[in-house]
């Protein structure tokens, strides 16, 4: 079953934009939410480690961080759907 992606975050309506067949649905709302989830934590880590973040071992944690950000996005979409 396909995961609920919240529909397009910034839908493009081909008729309104007069773009013909070149317009697509754009980024999903899930991707938009995930992109913003945890930005404060990343900013703090970047400030703490500065230019040495690549050698700090944080690179190995990025897979887990990506999973966590997507889980936050899924929770945000589920909560949004409750209100609808």
C-alpha positions in Angstrom: 0.0 0.0 0.0 1.3 3.5 -0.9 2.1 5.7 2.1 0.0 8.9 2.4 2.2 11.6 1.1 -0.3 14.4 1.9 -0.7 15.3 -1.7 1.4 18.0 -3.4 2.8 20.7 -1.2 2.8 23.3 -3.9 0.4 22.1 -6.6 0.9 23.4 -10.1 -2.2 23.7 -12.1 -1.2 23.4 -15.8 -4.2 25.4 -17.0 -3.4 28.3 -14.7 0.3 28.3 -15.4 -0.1 27.7 -19.2 2.8 25.2 -19.0 1.3 22.4 -21.2 2.6 19.0 -20.3 5.7 20.2 -18.5 4.2 20.8 -15.1 4.1 18.0 -12.5 2.6 17.6 -9.1 5.7 19.0 -7.4 7.1 18.0 -4.0 4.8 16.1 -1.7 3.7 17.5 1.6 5.4 14.6 3.3 8.7 15.6 1.8 8.1 19.2 2.7 7.4 18.4 6.4 10.4 16.0 6.5 12.6 18.6 5.1 11.8 21.0 7.9 11.6 18.5 10.8 14.5 18.7 13.1 16.2 21.7 11.5 17.0 23.2 14.9 18.8 20.1 15.9 20.9 20.1 12.7 21.7 23.8 13.2 22.9 23.1 16.8 25.1 20.2 15.6 26.5 22.4 12.8 27.3 25.1 15.3 28.9 22.7 17.8 31.0 20.8 15.3 31.6 23.5 12.8 33.7 22.4 9.8 34.7 19.2 11.6 31.2 17.6 11.4 32.3 15.2 8.6 35.0 13.7 10.9 32.8 13.7 14.0 31.0 10.4 13.2 27.7 12.2 12.5 27.6 11.0 8.9 26.8 7.5 10.2 23.8 8.9 12.1 22.2 10.5 9.0 20.3 7.4 8.0 18.6 7.3 11.4 18.0 11.0 11.1 16.3 10.6 7.8 14.1 7.8 9.2 13.2 10.0 12.1 12.4 13.1 9.9 10.1 10.9 7.7 8.3 9.5 10.9 7.7 13.1 12.1 6.3 14.0 8.7 4.0 10.9 8.8 2.8 12.0 12.2 2.1 15.5 11.0 0.1 14.3 8.0 -1.9 11.9 10.3 -2.7 14.7 12.7 -3.6 17.0 9.8 -6.0 14.3 8.4 -7.7 14.0 11.8 -8.7 17.7 11.6 -10.2 17.3 8.1 
